[in-house]
Each structure stands twice: as C-alpha cells, then as structure tokens.
C-alpha cells in the first residue's frame, strides 16, 4: 500500500485549525451576520473574541504578538470562515489588520531599531490582542491602483510630519484607531513615498463619511481627510521615501488572500446551490432531476476546483518564498495576479449561476447566495483591478 501524497492543507495542525475556525464561525458569526450587515459594521468585541480564540494573530510572528504560521494557515482560516457561512465582507472587517500591520512588522524585522520596536509595541501587539483596530490608507480620490502617483503630502517640520490630503475606500476607516497611511515625502514617483501611522483623534484628521456600498455591508468603509495633521516623526514606518517597497512587498499576499476568498465563496455558493437543487421541486420533480441544472452544477464545480488548485499552488510557493526558498519574486507576483484573476472569474460565474438556480429566492436578502453575489463584485477591483493585474503580468512576462 502506498502512502497518500502529502497535502500541505490537510496536516493534523491545519485540520484542527480548520475545525476551530468552523466552530467559531458557526457560533460567533453566522447567527449575527445579517444584523451586522444591517448595522454596516461588526462589533469591536468580535475582534477580542477572535483574538482570545487564537485566530487574530495567525500568520504573524510570535515575537510581535502573533500565533505564528504562514500564508497557508491564514488561507485555511479564510476558507473555513466562508465555507461555514461567513463572507468575504466579514473577513475584510475582522482581519483588516492583515493589511494594516504587515508593513510595521516587516520594517522592524528587516532593520530593528528602538523606533520600529516602539511601533510594534504601540500598534501591532494590542491590535493582534483584539484591543485596538487598524486600517491601511493608500487609495485616493484621484487614483486607485496607481500607488506611485498618490498625492497626500507629508512635510517634515521639526519632530513631526505635517500631512495634507485625502484617502477613500478605506476598509475599517470608520472604526479604526489608527491608519497606516501612504504619503508623499519626496519627489514624484515611487521613490518619494513613505508610510506614517496616524492616530484617530489627531487634530485635523477626520473621517469624512462612511461609504455605502453594493456589497461587503458589514465591513465599514470610509473617506479620510488630512488637514495640517501633525504626525510624530517617530511614527514613520521604515525609512523615509522607502514606503513603496513596503507596500509592494505585501501586494502578493493581499492578492492571494482575495483569490482564496474568491474560490472559497464560489465553493460556498456551489454547496448552497446543490442543496437547493436537491430540495426545490418544480413540475413534480427536484431541480437536480433536470439535465440543464446538473450541467450547470458540473461547470460550477469545474471552475471552483481549477481556481482552488492553481491558487493553492501559488500560495504554497509564496509560503516557501517567505521561508527563504529561492523563488523568483517577479514571477511569483505574476502568478499571484493570475491566481487572483482566475479565482475572481470563477467566483463571478459561480455566484451568478447559484442565484439563477435559486430563482426568485436567490434575489431575496434572506438568501445567503444573494450576499455572496453582492460581495463577489469587489474582488475583481480591490487589491488591483483585473485589468491592472493583466497589465502587470504582461510586463513581467515580456508581452
């Protein structure tokens, strides 16, 4: 008898993790999710409960207050939440620290100083403990994916930077206690960008308004304004004019995270469609008694399975690269972009077909597939639009 092939996603530790996340989702999230959608946000207490359950710090090093693990582990968490009845919007709200904190951690681990250590103590540890909330402020009203052209300006004035500008589409911007903010400290282009941590309540820093969205209703999103905001120079993340590199380093993980959410959403929508097709009777027999419905389900399964297989392979390579494996970074960036686009396309197809199979019920807010249909639309925009991803891949591959 031959041994089963090694599956990095089904080790005893990750199986236990998946089971723990599933239990947390079914007890702490699913019964309340519809209400949070109506409220437009999740409660701060959920962050503390997730931290106490050992989930909030997964994929963050233990020496900064995390639980350890890598991108495979946090991908298992995303899969389990969505497939147990959560949503990508819930993940965006609960795990917003996944885009707010990595730059602080990376800057400290690459070149530790008293200043970087202080930022970890002040922002990273309490956030991973569920005590504070952070957001990432990059996107501006004048542009989205073109990070190198951002206009928010920070001018050094003694022991502070004076910040002026605006940010938009900021996930968790309404609730966040601080925002890791991309600013221009130098000249034009990518070489003049830095990251500053701006605390809520700093004079001149305001949340202009919460934004109403098509989907991700439980994830608060805001416009932010900076009017002569004085930010202590000690809140600089890494080196001055070195922020673009820190932002770019996190893009592969962010895009793979969205790809995982996309195929997990597709799997959940497929599962719901299969269940409904077995139960719903029309003209004297269940829906899955009709060839056209069975073929729809097969195509939905095909799209979901192929997207999951490819994305997981890229996630495993990203984990290996983080562990020191010799993997060409630009090719990994291209493959992450391809994985995101492929998984988003699969998700778009599957959620659309799932609503169609549910018929009128699929159009009702009480139907879970309706939420996934709305939430899925942002996945091809956030983290780099589909068209931007294709252009990136073309450049890397020399097309």
VEXMAR-156153 format. One line per field, with one value per residue (C-alpha): residue number from 1; residue in three letters; z, x, y. Coordinates in Angstrom, 3 decimals. Layout:
<nodes>
nr = (NUM:...) .
rest = (Ala:...) .
zz = (Z:...) .
xx = (X:...) .
yy = (Y:...) .
</nodes>
This chain:
<nodes>
nr = (1:2:3:4:5:6:7:8:9:10:11:12:13:14:15:16:17:18:19:20:21:22:23:24:25:26:27:28:29:30:31:32:33:34:35:36:37:38:39:40:41:42:43:44:45:46:47:48:49:50:51:52:53:54:55:56:57:58:59:60:61:62:63:64:65:66:67:68:69:70:71:72:73:74:75:76:77:78:79:80:81:82:83:84:85:86:87:88:89:90:91:92:93:94:95:96:97:98:99:100:101:102:103:104:105:106:107:108:109:110:111:112:113:114:115:116:117:118:119:120:121:122:123:124:125:126:127:128:129:130:131:132:133:134:135:136:137:138:139:140:141:142:143:144:145:146:147:148:149:150:151:152:153:154:155:156:157:158:159:160:161:162:163:164:165:166:167:168:169:170:171:172:173:174:175:176:177:178:179:180:181:182:183:184:185:186:187:188:189:190:191:192:193:194:195:196:197:198:199:200:201:202:203:204:205:206:207:208:209:210:211:212:213:214:215:216:217:218:219:220:221:222:223:224:225:226:227:228:229:230:231:232:233:234:235:236:237:238:239:240:241:242:243:244:245:246:247:248:249:250:251:252:253:254:255:256:257:258:259:260:261:262:263:264:265:266:267:268:269:270:271:272:273:274:275:276:277:278:279:280:281:282:283:284:285:286:287:288:289:290:291:292:293:294:295:296:297:298:299:300:301:302:303:304:305:306:307:308:309:310:311:312:313:314:315:316:317:318:319:320:321:322:323:324:325:326:327:328:329:330:331:332:333:334:335:336:337:338:339:340:341:342:343:344:345:346:347:348:349:350:351:352:353:354:355:356:357:358:359:360:361:362:363:364:365:366:367:368:369:370:371:372:373:374:375:376:377:378:379:380:381:382:383:384:385:386:387:388:389:390:391:392:393:394:395:396:397:398:399) .
rest = (Unk:Unk:Unk:Unk:Unk:Unk:Unk:Unk:Unk:Unk:Unk:Unk:Unk:Unk:Unk:Unk:Unk:Unk:Unk:Unk:Unk:Unk:Unk:Unk:Unk:Unk:Unk:Unk:Unk:Unk:Unk:Unk:Unk:Unk:Unk:Unk:Unk:Unk:Unk:Unk:Unk:Unk:Unk:Unk:Unk:Unk:Unk:Unk:Unk:Unk:Unk:Unk:Unk:Unk:Unk:Unk:Unk:Unk:Unk:Unk:Unk:Unk:Unk:Unk:Unk:Unk:Unk:Unk:Unk:Unk:Unk:Unk:Unk:Unk:Unk:Unk:Unk:Unk:Unk:Unk:Unk:Unk:Unk:Unk:Unk:Unk:Unk:Unk:Unk:Unk:Unk:Unk:Unk:Unk:Unk:Unk:Unk:Unk:Unk:Unk:Unk:Unk:Unk:Unk:Unk:Unk:Unk:Unk:Unk:Unk:Unk:Unk:Unk:Unk:Unk:Unk:Unk:Unk:Unk:Unk:Unk:Unk:Unk:Unk:Unk:Unk:Unk:Unk:Unk:Unk:Unk:Unk:Unk:Unk:Unk:Unk:Unk:Unk:Unk:Unk:Unk:Unk:Unk:Unk:Unk:Unk:Unk:Unk:Unk:Unk:Unk:Unk:Unk:Unk:Unk:Unk:Unk:Unk:Unk:Unk:Unk:Unk:Unk:Unk:Unk:Unk:Unk:Unk:Unk:Unk:Unk:Unk:Unk:Unk:Unk:Unk:Unk:Unk:Unk:Unk:Unk:Unk:Unk:Unk:Unk:Unk:Unk:Unk:Unk:Unk:Unk:Unk:Unk:Unk:Unk:Unk:Unk:Unk:Unk:Unk:Unk:Unk:Unk:Unk:Unk:Unk:Unk:Unk:Unk:Unk:Unk:Unk:Unk:Unk:Unk:Unk:Unk:Unk:Unk:Unk:Unk:Unk:Unk:Unk:Unk:Unk:Unk:Unk:Unk:Unk:Unk:Unk:Unk:Unk:Unk:Unk:Unk:Unk:Unk:Unk:Unk:Unk:Unk:Unk:Unk:Unk:Unk:Unk:Unk:Unk:Unk:Unk:Unk:Unk:Unk:Unk:Unk:Unk:Unk:Unk:Unk:Unk:Unk:Unk:Unk:Unk:Unk:Unk:Unk:Unk:Unk:Unk:Unk:Unk:Unk:Unk:Unk:Unk:Unk:Unk:Unk:Unk:Unk:Unk:Unk:Unk:Unk:Unk:Unk:Unk:Unk:Unk:Unk:Unk:Unk:Unk:Unk:Unk:Unk:Unk:Unk:Unk:Unk:Unk:Unk:Unk:Unk:Unk:Unk:Unk:Unk:Unk:Unk:Unk:Unk:Unk:Unk:Unk:Unk:Unk:Unk:Unk:Unk:Unk:Unk:Unk:Unk:Unk:Unk:Unk:Unk:Unk:Unk:Unk:Unk:Unk:Unk:Unk:Unk:Unk:Unk:Unk:Unk:Unk:Unk:Unk:Unk:Unk:Unk:Unk:Unk:Unk:Unk:Unk:Unk:Unk:Unk:Unk:Unk:Unk:Unk:Unk:Unk:Unk:Unk:Unk:Unk:Unk:Unk:Unk:Unk:Unk:Unk:Unk:Unk:Unk:Unk:Unk:Unk:Unk:Unk:Unk:Unk:Unk:Unk:Unk:Unk:Unk:Unk:Unk:Unk:Unk:Unk:Unk:Unk:Unk:Unk:Unk:Unk) .
zz = (0.000:-0.948:1.366:0.430:-1.140:1.215:1.405:2.987:3.520:5.484:8.030:11.530:12.732:9.850:10.102:13.770:12.809:10.193:12.725:15.296:12.778:11.662:15.260:15.855:12.666:13.360:16.949:16.928:13.367:11.446:13.949:13.918:10.378:8.943:11.769:11.247:7.560:8.524:11.032:8.465:10.744:13.033:16.803:18.269:20.716:17.849:17.401:21.054:20.872:17.750:19.478:22.564:20.272:18.856:15.369:15.042:15.107:12.670:10.117:12.361:14.152:17.810:18.711:17.755:19.479:16.784:16.761:14.076:10.920:7.316:4.359:4.063:7.626:7.167:3.864:5.751:8.090:5.170:3.548:6.782:7.605:4.207:3.765:7.230:6.323:6.816:3.975:2.313:3.752:7.246:6.586:5.325:8.557:11.096:9.552:8.385:10.482:7.813:5.598:8.339:10.278:7.951:6.926:10.565:11.232:8.049:8.702:12.229:11.226:8.325:10.311:14.007:15.894:19.032:16.812:14.936:18.204:19.720:16.766:17.275:20.968:20.409:17.424:16.487:19.817:21.024:17.607:17.476:21.004:19.721:21.799:19.008:15.318:12.395:8.757:5.680:3.853:0.303:-2.241:-3.028:-4.788:-7.711:-8.286:-7.151:-8.291:-9.303:-5.919:-7.293:-8.168:-4.771:-3.779:0.004:1.103:4.342:5.008:7.793:10.384:13.339:15.177:13.145:9.650:8.543:6.415:3.904:1.520:1.340:1.165:0.026:0.023:3.300:4.807:8.535:8.239:10.361:13.323:13.103:15.972:13.617:9.901:8.315:5.707:2.454:1.977:-0.349:1.482:-1.582:-5.290:-7.893:-8.496:-6.299:-4.786:-2.856:-0.842:2.888:5.437:8.562:11.327:12.010:15.201:15.238:17.213:15.910:15.188:11.503:10.838:10.182:8.893:6.280:5.893:5.886:2.369:1.312:-0.930:-3.199:-1.023:1.989:4.058:7.405:6.537:7.240:4.579:4.823:3.235:5.276:5.239:6.470:7.067:8.512:10.606:12.730:12.984:15.218:13.179:15.336:13.583:10.333:9.246:7.985:6.131:4.705:0.995:1.475:1.751:-1.794:-1.292:1.921:0.133:-2.848:-0.604:0.759:-2.565:-3.345:-0.044:-0.405:-3.918:-2.910:0.058:-2.305:-4.611:-1.687:-0.687:-4.282:-4.693:-1.152:-1.942:-5.138:-3.175:-0.641:-3.381:-5.150:-1.949:-1.381:-4.987:-4.786:-1.557:-3.009:-6.274:-4.321:-2.177:-4.585:-6.665:-9.875:-12.133:-9.952:-9.508:-7.874:-9.820:-9.939:-11.795:-14.852:-17.043:-17.557:-13.777:-13.318:-16.106:-14.502:-11.238:-13.001:-14.660:-11.334:-9.731:-12.552:-12.279:-8.483:-8.398:-11.019:-9.374:-5.962:-7.290:-9.039:-6.247:-3.599:-5.602:-5.733:-2.025:-1.222:-3.286:-1.517:1.824:0.653:-0.511:2.886:4.495:2.399:-0.683:-3.884:-5.779:-8.355:-6.848:-10.068:-11.382:-8.051:-8.399:-11.876:-10.701:-7.781:-10.197:-12.469:-9.486:-8.395:-11.858:-12.363:-8.966:-9.372:-12.773:-11.289:-8.394:-10.656:-12.754:-9.827:-7.734:-10.800:-11.568:-7.894:-7.829:-11.085:-9.678:-6.580:-8.837:-7.052:-3.679:-4.842:-5.257:-1.675:1.052:3.300:0.902:1.610:-2.079:-2.546:-0.114:-1.899:-5.247:-3.973:-2.088:-5.014:-7.205:-5.258:-5.569:-9.146:-8.087:-4.680:-4.383:-8.006:-10.659:-13.087:-15.947:-13.875:-12.988:-16.660:-17.500:-14.676:-15.891:-19.461:-18.299:-16.170:-18.910:-21.538:-23.622) .
xx = (0.000:1.340:1.083:-1.270:0.511:1.433:-1.216:0.030:-3.575:-4.632:-1.887:-3.137:-2.409:-4.266:-7.157:-7.502:-7.258:-9.983:-12.237:-11.645:-12.435:-15.567:-16.799:-16.024:-17.848:-20.990:-21.286:-19.867:-20.510:-23.322:-26.150:-25.328:-24.111:-27.411:-27.716:-24.153:-24.931:-27.835:-25.659:-22.931:-20.175:-19.124:-18.797:-15.371:-15.983:-15.711:-12.046:-11.379:-13.240:-11.299:-8.036:-8.979:-9.734:-6.210:-7.305:-6.419:-2.644:-2.317:0.466:2.048:5.299:5.078:7.748:5.366:2.328:1.039:0.303:2.872:2.083:2.221:0.042:-1.234:-2.521:-4.361:-5.752:-7.189:-8.855:-10.443:-11.665:-13.207:-14.988:-16.632:-17.468:-19.101:-21.448:-19.323:-18.479:-15.630:-17.055:-16.796:-13.176:-12.401:-13.771:-12.429:-8.979:-8.338:-5.175:-3.874:-3.276:-2.687:0.133:2.461:4.411:5.211:6.279:8.348:10.156:11.035:12.261:14.358:16.087:15.139:15.575:14.112:11.637:10.437:10.223:8.121:5.709:5.311:4.572:2.183:0.226:0.943:0.644:-2.602:-4.211:-3.369:-4.801:-8.087:-7.759:-7.231:-8.179:-6.038:-6.633:-4.462:-4.771:-3.434:-6.218:-7.028:-9.924:-7.622:-6.454:-6.670:-4.181:-1.526:0.157:3.217:1.069:-0.507:-0.817:-1.247:1.740:3.761:6.296:8.850:8.589:10.887:9.925:6.747:5.370:2.548:0.104:-2.412:-4.565:-7.375:-7.953:-11.010:-12.403:-10.545:-11.633:-12.421:-11.733:-14.768:-13.839:-10.036:-7.977:-5.062:-4.344:-1.086:-1.031:0.898:2.156:4.483:7.573:9.788:9.539:7.247:7.017:7.531:10.777:9.071:6.573:6.659:4.351:3.154:0.912:-1.786:-3.840:-7.568:-8.234:-5.156:-6.222:-7.008:-7.562:-11.228:-13.424:-15.389:-18.184:-18.863:-19.412:-22.486:-21.559:-23.041:-21.633:-19.399:-22.136:-20.721:-17.315:-17.250:-15.528:-14.622:-13.277:-10.485:-9.247:-5.924:-5.768:-2.406:-2.247:0.899:2.177:5.185:8.268:8.629:5.506:7.435:7.397:10.818:12.871:11.703:10.909:11.063:7.327:6.698:8.838:6.974:3.625:4.707:6.045:2.547:0.700:1.379:-0.143:-3.096:-3.878:-3.590:-5.873:-8.513:-8.056:-8.645:-11.756:-12.974:-12.707:-13.993:-17.023:-17.527:-17.403:-19.932:-22.276:-21.936:-22.729:-25.815:-26.927:-26.532:-28.540:-31.294:-31.398:-31.992:-34.753:-36.598:-39.278:-40.750:-43.256:-43.240:-39.528:-36.452:-34.338:-31.365:-33.534:-33.087:-30.042:-29.622:-29.287:-26.900:-24.689:-24.710:-23.542:-20.764:-19.481:-19.625:-17.648:-15.090:-14.491:-14.206:-11.879:-9.453:-9.271:-8.646:-5.956:-3.997:-4.336:-3.286:-0.167:0.820:0.038:2.366:5.135:4.564:4.906:8.126:9.485:8.747:10.622:13.702:13.269:14.892:11.771:11.937:9.840:8.574:7.348:5.623:3.981:2.756:1.397:-0.400:-2.052:-3.085:-4.458:-6.495:-7.983:-8.733:-10.374:-12.385:-13.651:-14.648:-16.401:-18.287:-19.529:-20.499:-22.335:-24.302:-25.342:-26.129:-28.555:-30.109:-30.621:-32.263:-34.579:-36.656:-35.363:-31.817:-32.825:-34.049:-31.891:-32.761:-30.909:-27.217:-26.336:-27.644:-24.979:-22.232:-23.411:-23.078:-19.849:-18.129:-18.201:-15.469:-12.964:-12.053:-11.481:-9.799:-6.106:-5.568:-8.273:-8.456:-7.227:-4.296:-3.387:-3.341:-1.124:1.251:1.507:2.123:5.044:6.592:6.288:7.650:4.471) .
yy = (0.000:3.412:6.374:9.189:12.157:14.964:17.675:20.889:21.998:18.918:18.389:17.463:21.009:22.666:20.255:21.199:24.871:24.465:22.755:25.507:28.257:26.437:26.222:29.896:30.888:28.862:30.118:33.662:34.882:33.205:33.891:37.619:38.295:39.518:42.058:43.276:43.703:45.961:47.846:48.443:47.156:44.347:44.915:45.602:42.759:40.261:41.174:40.389:37.087:36.115:37.022:35.012:32.052:32.295:33.349:37.025:36.625:33.736:34.331:36.988:36.055:35.150:37.711:40.543:39.052:36.713:32.998:32.206:30.290:31.403:32.327:28.749:28.910:32.210:30.889:27.911:30.405:32.280:29.078:27.831:31.092:31.416:27.755:27.698:30.552:33.664:36.017:37.854:41.087:39.640:38.685:42.197:43.680:41.186:40.732:44.289:44.202:41.818:44.859:47.456:45.761:43.796:46.907:47.690:44.119:43.882:47.169:46.052:42.607:43.911:46.667:46.645:49.903:51.423:53.280:50.183:48.244:51.018:50.890:47.145:47.631:50.513:49.230:45.616:43.803:45.446:45.005:41.303:41.044:42.472:45.629:48.177:48.351:49.443:50.319:50.869:54.186:54.051:54.660:58.291:60.045:60.848:57.267:53.669:51.063:53.622:53.802:55.602:58.637:59.284:62.954:63.035:65.088:64.903:67.652:67.330:70.096:69.589:66.409:65.884:65.477:67.771:65.778:67.131:65.138:62.598:58.859:56.939:53.386:52.739:49.426:49.774:53.501:54.355:52.143:52.185:53.593:54.246:54.240:53.118:55.871:56.164:59.721:61.582:62.799:63.152:63.810:62.313:58.578:55.558:56.849:59.635:57.580:56.879:55.262:57.053:55.727:58.320:58.056:58.732:61.879:63.692:67.294:67.768:64.041:63.327:60.556:62.475:59.943:56.226:54.941:52.955:50.051:47.387:44.623:43.999:45.656:44.515:45.988:49.718:51.810:55.494:58.621:60.212:63.795:65.206:68.957:70.051:66.877:66.781:63.214:62.477:61.626:58.515:57.169:56.794:53.139:52.102:54.680:57.969:57.530:53.757:53.161:51.985:48.887:48.040:48.409:46.325:43.548:42.994:43.014:39.336:38.234:40.614:39.389:35.760:36.436:37.812:34.824:32.466:34.385:34.175:30.408:29.822:31.984:30.006:26.748:28.006:29.237:25.886:23.996:26.139:25.658:21.870:21.741:23.920:21.955:18.742:20.222:22.509:20.793:22.189:20.489:17.407:16.721:18.296:20.766:18.421:15.942:18.138:17.814:21.549:22.081:19.152:20.501:23.948:22.397:20.497:23.671:25.493:22.667:22.715:26.449:26.312:23.318:24.611:28.048:26.481:24.142:26.877:29.433:26.950:26.089:29.766:30.204:27.302:28.912:32.241:30.454:28.827:32.186:33.712:30.822:31.608:29.423:30.664:31.725:34.497:37.331:38.869:35.536:34.952:38.376:37.427:34.088:35.761:38.181:35.285:33.366:36.377:36.931:33.238:32.826:36.038:34.897:31.546:33.239:35.647:32.745:30.516:33.111:34.206:30.627:29.977:32.904:31.685:28.192:29.686:31.687:34.328:33.186:33.952:37.587:37.906:39.447:36.490:34.183:33.656:33.423:36.971:38.217:36.307:37.667:41.254:40.671:38.965:42.059:43.875:41.024:41.976:45.595:45.527:44.721:45.719:45.626:42.720:44.888:46.155:42.571:41.594:44.556:43.638:40.058:41.224:43.381:40.649:38.031:40.392:40.514) .
</nodes>
